[in-house]
Structure formats: C-alpha cells, structure tokens
Amino acid sequence: MRQEVDFLLGEKDLAIEIKASTRLRQTDLSSLAALAEDGAVKRRIVVSLEREQRQFLDPPYRGIEIWPWQEFVAALWSGEFF
C-alpha cells in the first residue's frame, strides 16, 4: 500500500498531514504512523478542524500531534517549528 504525507519540512524534522475533519480517527494517521516505523522524522503533526490540540498515546500512533488549524498557523508564523 502506498503511503504519503502532505508536507515534509526541514531536514527530517517535521511531517505534516492536513485533514478536513472535526474528529480524527486512527485510520487517518496511517501515513504518519508508517514514517514513525522508519524513524524518518522527528515530529509528526496533523492539522485539522478539531477544536483542541491533543496527542495520540497508543502505538503505532504514539507521538502524533493533532493541531487545530488556527493554532498551527499561529505557531508556524511565530517560528515555533524552526
């Protein structure tokens, strides 16, 4: 099965997936989970329509961060990721 993410930023620093969903499910995270298995990136973020920031704790999704799009854009412009 082919896996892809929307953006890879930096030198293997950040993988970003964009989802137009108000409530993500683990099936929405398969591409980011596959990157974790390869050790390909340091940080994995899903930007979505969810209202609150959260993080998955169960393998293989452990460490994937969910960000509301407004918070993500504000953090990106403030330089939080780089």
N, CA, C and O atoms as a CHARMM CRD file, in Angstrom:
* protein
*
  328
    1    1 MET  N      0.83200  -1.18300   0.00000 PROA 1      0.00000
    2    1 MET  CA     0.00000   0.00000   0.00000 PROA 1      0.00000
    3    1 MET  C      0.88000   1.25000   0.00000 PROA 1      0.00000
    4    1 MET  O      1.86300   1.32600   0.73700 PROA 1      0.00000
    5    2 ARG  N      0.52900   2.19900  -0.80700 PROA 2      0.00000
    6    2 ARG  CA     1.30200   3.43600  -0.92600 PROA 2      0.00000
    7    2 ARG  C      0.95800   4.39200   0.21100 PROA 2      0.00000
    8    2 ARG  O     -0.21300   4.62800   0.50900 PROA 2      0.00000
    9    3 GLN  N      1.99400   4.93700   0.83700 PROA 3      0.00000
   10    3 GLN  CA     1.81600   5.90000   1.93000 PROA 3      0.00000
   11    3 GLN  C      2.39300   7.24100   1.50100 PROA 3      0.00000
   12    3 GLN  O      3.45100   7.29100   0.87300 PROA 3      0.00000
   13    4 GLU  N      1.71100   8.31600   1.83300 PROA 4      0.00000
   14    4 GLU  CA     2.22300   9.65100   1.54400 PROA 4      0.00000
   15    4 GLU  C      1.73400  10.63500   2.59300 PROA 4      0.00000
   16    4 GLU  O      0.69500  10.43600   3.22100 PROA 4      0.00000
   17    5 VAL  N      2.50400  11.70000   2.76800 PROA 5      0.00000
   18    5 VAL  CA     2.10100  12.79400   3.65200 PROA 5      0.00000
   19    5 VAL  C      2.06600  14.06400   2.82200 PROA 5      0.00000
   20    5 VAL  O      2.63400  14.12500   1.73200 PROA 5      0.00000
   21    6 ASP  N      1.39400  15.07600   3.35000 PROA 6      0.00000
   22    6 ASP  CA     1.22700  16.30600   2.58500 PROA 6      0.00000
   23    6 ASP  C      2.49700  17.14600   2.51800 PROA 6      0.00000
   24    6 ASP  O      2.83000  17.68000   1.46000 PROA 6      0.00000
   25    7 PHE  N      3.21700  17.26900   3.64900 PROA 7      0.00000
   26    7 PHE  CA     4.42400  18.10200   3.68900 PROA 7      0.00000
   27    7 PHE  C      5.50200  17.45300   4.53800 PROA 7      0.00000
   28    7 PHE  O      5.21900  16.85300   5.57500 PROA 7      0.00000
   29    8 LEU  N      6.73200  17.58000   4.08800 PROA 8      0.00000
   30    8 LEU  CA     7.91000  17.25200   4.89300 PROA 8      0.00000
   31    8 LEU  C      8.74400  18.52100   4.95500 PROA 8      0.00000
   32    8 LEU  O      9.15700  19.04700   3.92200 PROA 8      0.00000
   33    9 LEU  N      8.99100  19.01200   6.15300 PROA 9      0.00000
   34    9 LEU  CA     9.71600  20.27500   6.32700 PROA 9      0.00000
   35    9 LEU  C     11.01600  20.05300   7.07800 PROA 9      0.00000
   36    9 LEU  O     11.09600  19.23600   7.99500 PROA 9      0.00000
   37   10 GLY  N     12.01500  20.78800   6.67300 PROA 10     0.00000
   38   10 GLY  CA    13.30600  20.68800   7.34100 PROA 10     0.00000
   39   10 GLY  C     14.03500  19.42600   6.94300 PROA 10     0.00000
   40   10 GLY  O     13.59900  18.69200   6.05700 PROA 10     0.00000
   41   11 GLU  N     15.11500  19.19000   7.58600 PROA 11     0.00000
   42   11 GLU  CA    15.94000  18.00500   7.35000 PROA 11     0.00000
   43   11 GLU  C     15.41000  16.86400   8.21800 PROA 11     0.00000
   44   11 GLU  O     15.96500  16.56200   9.27400 PROA 11     0.00000
   45   12 LYS  N     14.34200  16.24700   7.76300 PROA 12     0.00000
   46   12 LYS  CA    13.66400  15.18000   8.51200 PROA 12     0.00000
   47   12 LYS  C     13.16900  15.67000   9.87200 PROA 12     0.00000
   48   12 LYS  O     13.17300  14.92000  10.84800 PROA 12     0.00000
   49   13 ASP  N     12.74700  16.92400   9.92900 PROA 13     0.00000
   50   13 ASP  CA    12.29800  17.49400  11.18800 PROA 13     0.00000
   51   13 ASP  C     10.80300  17.34300  11.42300 PROA 13     0.00000
   52   13 ASP  O     10.37900  17.03500  12.53700 PROA 13     0.00000
   53   14 LEU  N     10.00200  17.55600  10.38700 PROA 14     0.00000
   54   14 LEU  CA     8.56800  17.67700  10.59900 PROA 14     0.00000
   55   14 LEU  C      7.78500  17.13100   9.41400 PROA 14     0.00000
   56   14 LEU  O      8.02200  17.51800   8.26900 PROA 14     0.00000
   57   15 ALA  N      6.85300  16.23200   9.69500 PROA 15     0.00000
   58   15 ALA  CA     5.91000  15.72700   8.69000 PROA 15     0.00000
   59   15 ALA  C      4.53400  16.26700   9.05400 PROA 15     0.00000
   60   15 ALA  O      4.11100  16.19600  10.20700 PROA 15     0.00000
   61   16 ILE  N      3.84000  16.80800   8.05200 PROA 16     0.00000
   62   16 ILE  CA     2.53600  17.42300   8.29000 PROA 16     0.00000
   63   16 ILE  C      1.50500  16.79000   7.37100 PROA 16     0.00000
   64   16 ILE  O      1.71500  16.66000   6.16500 PROA 16     0.00000
   65   17 GLU  N      0.40200  16.40600   7.96100 PROA 17     0.00000
   66   17 GLU  CA    -0.75100  15.88300   7.22700 PROA 17     0.00000
   67   17 GLU  C     -1.90600  16.84900   7.46300 PROA 17     0.00000
   68   17 GLU  O     -2.12700  17.27400   8.59700 PROA 17     0.00000
   69   18 ILE  N     -2.63900  17.20000   6.42400 PROA 18     0.00000
   70   18 ILE  CA    -3.77700  18.11000   6.52000 PROA 18     0.00000
   71   18 ILE  C     -5.05500  17.29900   6.34500 PROA 18     0.00000
   72   18 ILE  O     -5.19200  16.55600   5.37400 PROA 18     0.00000
   73   19 LYS  N     -5.98900  17.43700   7.27800 PROA 19     0.00000
   74   19 LYS  CA    -7.26100  16.71400   7.20900 PROA 19     0.00000
   75   19 LYS  C     -8.42100  17.67400   7.45500 PROA 19     0.00000
   76   19 LYS  O     -8.38800  18.47000   8.39400 PROA 19     0.00000
   77   20 ALA  N     -9.43900  17.59600   6.61200 PROA 20     0.00000
   78   20 ALA  CA   -10.63800  18.42700   6.75700 PROA 20     0.00000
   79   20 ALA  C    -11.66800  17.66400   7.57400 PROA 20     0.00000
   80   20 ALA  O    -12.74200  17.32100   7.08100 PROA 20     0.00000
   81   21 SER  N    -11.32700  17.40600   8.81700 PROA 21     0.00000
   82   21 SER  CA   -12.19100  16.62600   9.69700 PROA 21     0.00000
   83   21 SER  C    -12.26200  17.28800  11.06700 PROA 21     0.00000
   84   21 SER  O    -11.28500  17.86900  11.53800 PROA 21     0.00000
   85   22 THR  N    -13.42200  17.19500  11.69800 PROA 22     0.00000
   86   22 THR  CA   -13.57300  17.74400  13.04200 PROA 22     0.00000
   87   22 THR  C    -13.22200  16.71600  14.11000 PROA 22     0.00000
   88   22 THR  O    -13.08300  17.07300  15.28000 PROA 22     0.00000
   89   23 ARG  N    -13.07700  15.45400  13.73400 PROA 23     0.00000
   90   23 ARG  CA   -12.67900  14.41100  14.68200 PROA 23     0.00000
   91   23 ARG  C    -11.89400  13.33700  13.93800 PROA 23     0.00000
   92   23 ARG  O    -12.45600  12.57000  13.15600 PROA 23     0.00000
   93   24 LEU  N    -10.60000  13.29300  14.18700 PROA 24     0.00000
   94   24 LEU  CA    -9.74200  12.33700  13.50400 PROA 24     0.00000
   95   24 LEU  C     -9.84400  10.95800  14.12600 PROA 24     0.00000
   96   24 LEU  O    -10.08900  10.80400  15.32300 PROA 24     0.00000
   97   25 ARG  N     -9.65000   9.97100  13.28500 PROA 25     0.00000
   98   25 ARG  CA    -9.59500   8.57200  13.72100 PROA 25     0.00000
   99   25 ARG  C     -8.19400   8.04000  13.44700 PROA 25     0.00000
  100   25 ARG  O     -7.42800   8.64300  12.69500 PROA 25     0.00000
  101   26 GLN  N     -7.87000   6.92700  14.05000 PROA 26     0.00000
  102   26 GLN  CA    -6.54600   6.35900  13.85100 PROA 26     0.00000
  103   26 GLN  C     -6.29700   6.02100  12.38800 PROA 26     0.00000
  104   26 GLN  O     -5.15700   6.09400  11.93100 PROA 26     0.00000
  105   27 THR  N     -7.33200   5.65500  11.64400 PROA 27     0.00000
  106   27 THR  CA    -7.14800   5.32900  10.23000 PROA 27     0.00000
  107   27 THR  C     -6.67900   6.53300   9.42100 PROA 27     0.00000
  108   27 THR  O     -6.09900   6.36600   8.34800 PROA 27     0.00000
  109   28 ASP  N     -6.92100   7.74300   9.92100 PROA 28     0.00000
  110   28 ASP  CA    -6.46500   8.95700   9.24200 PROA 28     0.00000
  111   28 ASP  C     -4.96400   9.17200   9.41400 PROA 28     0.00000
  112   28 ASP  O     -4.39000  10.06000   8.78400 PROA 28     0.00000
  113   29 LEU  N     -4.33200   8.37400  10.25400 PROA 29     0.00000
  114   29 LEU  CA    -2.94200   8.60400  10.63600 PROA 29     0.00000
  115   29 LEU  C     -1.96600   7.57100  10.09100 PROA 29     0.00000
  116   29 LEU  O     -0.79800   7.55900  10.48000 PROA 29     0.00000
  117   30 SER  N     -2.42500   6.71600   9.20600 PROA 30     0.00000
  118   30 SER  CA    -1.59100   5.59500   8.76700 PROA 30     0.00000
  119   30 SER  C     -0.28400   6.04000   8.11600 PROA 30     0.00000
  120   30 SER  O      0.75100   5.40900   8.33000 PROA 30     0.00000
  121   31 SER  N     -0.31100   7.11100   7.33000 PROA 31     0.00000
  122   31 SER  CA     0.91500   7.58300   6.67900 PROA 31     0.00000
  123   31 SER  C      1.93600   8.06900   7.70400 PROA 31     0.00000
  124   31 SER  O      3.12700   7.77600   7.59000 PROA 31     0.00000
  125   32 LEU  N      1.46800   8.80600   8.69900 PROA 32     0.00000
  126   32 LEU  CA     2.38000   9.29600   9.73500 PROA 32     0.00000
  127   32 LEU  C      2.88800   8.16300  10.61300 PROA 32     0.00000
  128   32 LEU  O      4.03000   8.19500  11.07100 PROA 32     0.00000
  129   33 ALA  N      2.05400   7.17100  10.84900 PROA 33     0.00000
  130   33 ALA  CA     2.49300   6.00500  11.62600 PROA 33     0.00000
  131   33 ALA  C      3.58300   5.24700  10.87400 PROA 33     0.00000
  132   33 ALA  O      4.53900   4.76900  11.48500 PROA 33     0.00000
  133   34 ALA  N      3.44700   5.13300   9.55900 PROA 34     0.00000
  134   34 ALA  CA     4.45800   4.44600   8.75600 PROA 34     0.00000
  135   34 ALA  C      5.79500   5.18300   8.81200 PROA 34     0.00000
  136   34 ALA  O      6.85000   4.54800   8.82900 PROA 34     0.00000
  137   35 LEU  N      5.76100   6.49400   8.83900 PROA 35     0.00000
  138   35 LEU  CA     7.00800   7.26800   8.96600 PROA 35     0.00000
  139   35 LEU  C      7.69900   6.98900  10.29600 PROA 35     0.00000
  140   35 LEU  O      8.92600   6.92700  10.36300 PROA 35     0.00000
  141   36 ALA  N      6.91700   6.82300  11.33900 PROA 36     0.00000
  142   36 ALA  CA     7.49100   6.54100  12.65900 PROA 36     0.00000
  143   36 ALA  C      8.21700   5.20200  12.65400 PROA 36     0.00000
  144   36 ALA  O      9.27300   5.06800  13.27300 PROA 36     0.00000
  145   37 GLU  N      7.66300   4.21100  11.96400 PROA 37     0.00000
  146   37 GLU  CA     8.30000   2.89500  11.88700 PROA 37     0.00000
  147   37 GLU  C      9.67100   2.98400  11.23200 PROA 37     0.00000
  148   37 GLU  O     10.59400   2.25900  11.60400 PROA 37     0.00000
  149   38 ASP  N      9.80000   3.87300  10.26000 PROA 38     0.00000
  150   38 ASP  CA    11.07100   4.05200   9.56600 PROA 38     0.00000
  151   38 ASP  C     12.02600   4.97500  10.31300 PROA 38     0.00000
  152   38 ASP  O     13.20000   5.07400   9.95900 PROA 38     0.00000
  153   39 GLY  N     11.51900   5.66000  11.35900 PROA 39     0.00000
  154   39 GLY  CA    12.33200   6.63700  12.06500 PROA 39     0.00000
  155   39 GLY  C     12.68100   7.82000  11.18100 PROA 39     0.00000
  156   39 GLY  O     13.71400   8.46400  11.36300 PROA 39     0.00000
  157   40 ALA  N     11.80700   8.09800  10.22000 PROA 40     0.00000
  158   40 ALA  CA    12.10800   9.07100   9.17700 PROA 40     0.00000
  159   40 ALA  C     12.01700  10.52700   9.62000 PROA 40     0.00000
  160   40 ALA  O     12.70500  11.37900   9.05800 PROA 40     0.00000
  161   41 VAL  N     11.19300  10.83000  10.60500 PROA 41     0.00000
  162   41 VAL  CA    11.03800  12.22300  11.02000 PROA 41     0.00000
  163   41 VAL  C     11.01800  12.33500  12.53900 PROA 41     0.00000
  164   41 VAL  O     10.71000  11.37800  13.24800 PROA 41     0.00000
  165   42 LYS  N     11.35200  13.52600  13.01500 PROA 42     0.00000
  166   42 LYS  CA    11.38900  13.76600  14.45500 PROA 42     0.00000
  167   42 LYS  C     10.01300  14.08100  15.03200 PROA 42     0.00000
  168   42 LYS  O      9.71000  13.72200  16.17000 PROA 42     0.00000
  169   43 ARG  N      9.17800  14.75900  14.23600 PROA 43     0.00000
  170   43 ARG  CA     7.88700  15.22500  14.75100 PROA 43     0.00000
  171   43 ARG  C      6.82500  15.03300  13.67500 PROA 43     0.00000
  172   43 ARG  O      7.07600  15.27600  12.49400 PROA 43     0.00000
  173   44 ARG  N      5.62800  14.59100  14.09300 PROA 44     0.00000
  174   44 ARG  CA     4.53200  14.33100  13.16100 PROA 44     0.00000
  175   44 ARG  C      3.28700  15.06800  13.63900 PROA 44     0.00000
  176   44 ARG  O      2.85200  14.90600  14.77900 PROA 44     0.00000
  177   45 ILE  N      2.71900  15.88300  12.74300 PROA 45     0.00000
  178   45 ILE  CA     1.56800  16.72100  13.09400 PROA 45     0.00000
  179   45 ILE  C      0.46600  16.55000  12.06500 PROA 45     0.00000
  180   45 ILE  O      0.71800  16.50200  10.86100 PROA 45     0.00000
  181   46 VAL  N     -0.77000  16.45900  12.56400 PROA 46     0.00000
  182   46 VAL  CA    -1.94400  16.51700  11.70600 PROA 46     0.00000
  183   46 VAL  C     -2.64900  17.83400  11.99900 PROA 46     0.00000
  184   46 VAL  O     -2.99900  18.11900  13.14400 PROA 46     0.00000
  185   47 VAL  N     -2.85300  18.63100  10.95900 PROA 47     0.00000
  186   47 VAL  CA    -3.57500  19.89300  11.07000 PROA 47     0.00000
  187   47 VAL  C     -5.00300  19.60900  10.62600 PROA 47     0.00000
  188   47 VAL  O     -5.22800  19.06900   9.54300 PROA 47     0.00000
  189   48 SER  N     -5.96600  19.97500  11.46800 PROA 48     0.00000
  190   48 SER  CA    -7.35100  19.59900  11.16900 PROA 48     0.00000
  191   48 SER  C     -8.33500  20.65900  11.66000 PROA 48     0.00000
  192   48 SER  O     -7.94700  21.73300  12.11800 PROA 48     0.00000
  193   49 LEU  N     -9.59600  20.32700  11.55100 PROA 49     0.00000
  194   49 LEU  CA   -10.67200  21.19200  12.02900 PROA 49     0.00000
  195   49 LEU  C    -11.05300  20.88500  13.47500 PROA 49     0.00000
  196   49 LEU  O    -12.03300  21.43000  13.98400 PROA 49     0.00000
  197   50 GLU  N    -10.29200  20.02200  14.13800 PROA 50     0.00000
  198   50 GLU  CA   -10.56900  19.75000  15.55400 PROA 50     0.00000
  199   50 GLU  C    -10.40900  21.04000  16.35400 PROA 50     0.00000
  200   50 GLU  O     -9.69200  21.95300  15.94300 PROA 50     0.00000
  201   51 ARG  N    -11.07300  21.10300  17.48200 PROA 51     0.00000
  202   51 ARG  CA   -11.06800  22.33400  18.28500 PROA 51     0.00000
  203   51 ARG  C     -9.94400  22.40200  19.30300 PROA 51     0.00000
  204   51 ARG  O     -9.55200  23.49400  19.71400 PROA 51     0.00000
  205   52 GLU  N     -9.41600  21.24800  19.72100 PROA 52     0.00000
  206   52 GLU  CA    -8.38700  21.23700  20.76100 PROA 52     0.00000
  207   52 GLU  C     -7.17000  20.44700  20.31600 PROA 52     0.00000
  208   52 GLU  O     -7.27700  19.44900  19.60300 PROA 52     0.00000
  209   53 GLN  N     -6.02700  20.91000  20.74800 PROA 53     0.00000
  210   53 GLN  CA    -4.78100  20.21500  20.48200 PROA 53     0.00000
  211   53 GLN  C     -4.73000  18.95800  21.34900 PROA 53     0.00000
  212   53 GLN  O     -5.13500  18.97800  22.51100 PROA 53     0.00000
  213   54 ARG  N     -4.23200  17.87500  20.77500 PROA 54     0.00000
  214   54 ARG  CA    -4.07800  16.63300  21.52900 PROA 54     0.00000
  215   54 ARG  C     -2.98800  15.78900  20.89400 PROA 54     0.00000
  216   54 ARG  O     -2.43200  16.14700  19.85500 PROA 54     0.00000
  217   55 GLN  N     -2.68700  14.66000  21.53300 PROA 55     0.00000
  218   55 GLN  CA    -1.64300  13.77600  21.03800 PROA 55     0.00000
  219   55 GLN  C     -2.08900  12.33700  21.23000 PROA 55     0.00000
  220   55 GLN  O     -2.68400  11.99900  22.25300 PROA 55     0.00000
  221   56 PHE  N     -1.80300  11.49100  20.25100 PROA 56     0.00000
  222   56 PHE  CA    -2.10500  10.06800  20.38400 PROA 56     0.00000
  223   56 PHE  C     -1.04300   9.41100  21.25300 PROA 56     0.00000
  224   56 PHE  O      0.13900   9.73900  21.15700 PROA 56     0.00000
  225   57 LEU  N     -1.46600   8.48800  22.09400 PROA 57     0.00000
  226   57 LEU  CA    -0.55800   7.83200  23.03300 PROA 57     0.00000
  227   57 LEU  C     -0.34900   6.35200  22.74900 PROA 57     0.00000
  228   57 LEU  O      0.60100   5.75400  23.25400 PROA 57     0.00000
  229   58 ASP  N     -1.22200   5.75500  21.94800 PROA 58     0.00000
  230   58 ASP  CA    -1.14800   4.31400  21.69800 PROA 58     0.00000
  231   58 ASP  C     -0.33300   4.00400  20.44800 PROA 58     0.00000
  232   58 ASP  O     -0.48600   4.66900  19.42300 PROA 58     0.00000
  233   59 PRO  N      0.54000   2.98500  20.53200 PROA 59     0.00000
  234   59 PRO  CA     1.29400   2.56500  19.34800 PROA 59     0.00000
  235   59 PRO  C      0.32600   2.05100  18.28100 PROA 59     0.00000
  236   59 PRO  O     -0.70900   1.49600  18.65000 PROA 59     0.00000
  237   60 PRO  N      0.58800   2.19500  17.02700 PROA 60     0.00000
  238   60 PRO  CA     1.76400   2.81000  16.41700 PROA 60     0.00000
  239   60 PRO  C      1.60100   4.30500  16.18400 PROA 60     0.00000
  240   60 PRO  O      2.39400   4.90900  15.46200 PROA 60     0.00000
  241   61 TYR  N      0.59300   4.90000  16.78000 PROA 61     0.00000
  242   61 TYR  CA     0.28800   6.31600  16.54700 PROA 61     0.00000
  243   61 TYR  C      0.88500   7.22700  17.61400 PROA 61     0.00000
  244   61 TYR  O      0.70900   8.44400  17.56300 PROA 61     0.00000
  245   62 ARG  N      1.58600   6.64500  18.57200 PROA 62     0.00000
  246   62 ARG  CA     2.15900   7.40400  19.69100 PROA 62     0.00000
  247   62 ARG  C      2.98900   8.57500  19.17200 PROA 62     0.00000
  248   62 ARG  O      3.82500   8.42400  18.28200 PROA 62     0.00000
  249   63 GLY  N      2.73500   9.73100  19.74700 PROA 63     0.00000
  250   63 GLY  CA     3.51200  10.91700  19.42000 PROA 63     0.00000
  251   63 GLY  C      2.94800  11.76400  18.29800 PROA 63     0.00000
  252   63 GLY  O      3.42600  12.87500  18.07400 PROA 63     0.00000
  253   64 ILE  N      1.95100  11.27500  17.59000 PROA 64     0.00000
  254   64 ILE  CA     1.34600  12.09000  16.53300 PROA 64     0.00000
  255   64 ILE  C      0.51000  13.17200  17.19100 PROA 64     0.00000
  256   64 ILE  O     -0.37100  12.89600  18.00500 PROA 64     0.00000
  257   65 GLU  N      0.80600  14.40000  16.82100 PROA 65     0.00000
  258   65 GLU  CA     0.12700  15.56700  17.40700 PROA 65     0.00000
  259   65 GLU  C     -1.01900  16.01800  16.50100 PROA 65     0.00000
  260   65 GLU  O     -0.88300  16.06400  15.27900 PROA 65     0.00000
  261   66 ILE  N     -2.13800  16.34700  17.12100 PROA 66     0.00000
  262   66 ILE  CA    -3.28400  16.90000  16.40500 PROA 66     0.00000
  263   66 ILE  C     -3.36400  18.37500  16.76800 PROA 66     0.00000
  264   66 ILE  O     -3.42100  18.72800  17.94600 PROA 66     0.00000
  265   67 TRP  N     -3.36800  19.23300  15.75800 PROA 67     0.00000
  266   67 TRP  CA    -3.42400  20.67800  15.96900 PROA 67     0.00000
  267   67 TRP  C     -4.63000  21.26500  15.25300 PROA 67     0.00000
  268   67 TRP  O     -4.84900  20.95300  14.08300 PROA 67     0.00000
  269   68 PRO  N     -5.41600  22.10200  15.91200 PROA 68     0.00000
  270   68 PRO  CA    -6.42700  22.88900  15.20500 PROA 68     0.00000
  271   68 PRO  C     -5.70600  23.80600  14.21400 PROA 68     0.00000
  272   68 PRO  O     -4.62700  24.31700  14.51400 PROA 68     0.00000
  273   69 TRP  N     -6.28200  24.00900  13.06500 PROA 69     0.00000
  274   69 TRP  CA    -5.56500  24.74300  12.02800 PROA 69     0.00000
  275   69 TRP  C     -5.17700  26.15800  12.45400 PROA 69     0.00000
  276   69 TRP  O     -4.11600  26.64800  12.06700 PROA 69     0.00000
  277   70 GLN  N     -6.02500  26.82100  13.24700 PROA 70     0.00000
  278   70 GLN  CA    -5.71400  28.19100  13.66200 PROA 70     0.00000
  279   70 GLN  C     -4.46400  28.22900  14.54200 PROA 70     0.00000
  280   70 GLN  O     -3.61000  29.10100  14.38800 PROA 70     0.00000
  281   71 GLU  N     -4.37100  27.27100  15.46700 PROA 71     0.00000
  282   71 GLU  CA    -3.20200  27.21600  16.35300 PROA 71     0.00000
  283   71 GLU  C     -1.94000  26.86900  15.57000 PROA 71     0.00000
  284   71 GLU  O     -0.86700  27.41200  15.82900 PROA 71     0.00000
  285   72 PHE  N     -2.08300  25.95600  14.60800 PROA 72     0.00000
  286   72 PHE  CA    -0.93300  25.57500  13.80200 PROA 72     0.00000
  287   72 PHE  C     -0.39400  26.76500  13.00700 PROA 72     0.00000
  288   72 PHE  O      0.81200  27.01000  12.98800 PROA 72     0.00000
  289   73 VAL  N     -1.29000  27.50000  12.35500 PROA 73     0.00000
  290   73 VAL  CA    -0.85600  28.65000  11.55700 PROA 73     0.00000
  291   73 VAL  C     -0.17200  29.69200  12.44300 PROA 73     0.00000
  292   73 VAL  O      0.85900  30.24800  12.06500 PROA 73     0.00000
  293   74 ALA  N     -0.73900  29.95500  13.61300 PROA 74     0.00000
  294   74 ALA  CA    -0.12600  30.91900  14.53200 PROA 74     0.00000
  295   74 ALA  C      1.27000  30.44700  14.96200 PROA 74     0.00000
  296   74 ALA  O      2.20500  31.24600  14.99900 PROA 74     0.00000
  297   75 ALA  N      1.41600  29.16400  15.28300 PROA 75     0.00000
  298   75 ALA  CA     2.71600  28.63300  15.70100 PROA 75     0.00000
  299   75 ALA  C      3.71700  28.65100  14.55200 PROA 75     0.00000
  300   75 ALA  O      4.89400  28.94800  14.75100 PROA 75     0.00000
  301   76 LEU  N      3.25200  28.33600  13.36900 PROA 76     0.00000
  302   76 LEU  CA     4.13200  28.34000  12.19500 PROA 76     0.00000
  303   76 LEU  C      4.67300  29.74200  11.93200 PROA 76     0.00000
  304   76 LEU  O      5.86900  29.91500  11.70100 PROA 76     0.00000
  305   77 TRP  N      3.79400  30.74200  11.96700 PROA 77     0.00000
  306   77 TRP  CA     4.22800  32.12000  11.71500 PROA 77     0.00000
  307   77 TRP  C      5.10300  32.66600  12.82300 PROA 77     0.00000
  308   77 TRP  O      5.93600  33.53900  12.57700 PROA 77     0.00000
  309   78 SER  N      4.93100  32.16800  14.04300 PROA 78     0.00000
  310   78 SER  CA     5.76700  32.65800  15.14400 PROA 78     0.00000
  311   78 SER  C      7.14700  31.99300  15.17000 PROA 78     0.00000
  312   78 SER  O      8.00300  32.37600  15.96700 PROA 78     0.00000
  313   79 GLY  N      7.36300  31.00400  14.30500 PROA 79     0.00000
  314   79 GLY  CA     8.65700  30.33000  14.23700 PROA 79     0.00000
  315   79 GLY  C      8.80800  29.18600  15.21700 PROA 79     0.00000
  316   79 GLY  O      9.92900  28.74400  15.47000 PROA 79     0.00000
  317   80 GLU  N      7.72300  28.69500  15.77400 PROA 80     0.00000
  318   80 GLU  CA     7.80400  27.63100  16.77900 PROA 80     0.00000
  319   80 GLU  C      8.41000  26.34400  16.24000 PROA 80     0.00000
  320   80 GLU  O      9.03900  25.60700  17.00000 PROA 80     0.00000
  321   81 PHE  N      8.24700  26.05300  14.98500 PROA 81     0.00000
  322   81 PHE  CA     8.70600  24.77900  14.43200 PROA 81     0.00000
  323   81 PHE  C     10.14700  24.81300  13.94400 PROA 81     0.00000
  324   81 PHE  O     10.76600  23.76300  13.77100 PROA 81     0.00000
  325   82 PHE  N     10.68900  26.00800  13.71800 PROA 82     0.00000
  326   82 PHE  CA    12.06400  26.11200  13.22400 PROA 82     0.00000
  327   82 PHE  C     12.78000  27.26300  13.87100 PROA 82     0.00000
  328   82 PHE  O     13.95000  27.50500  13.57700 PROA 82     0.00000
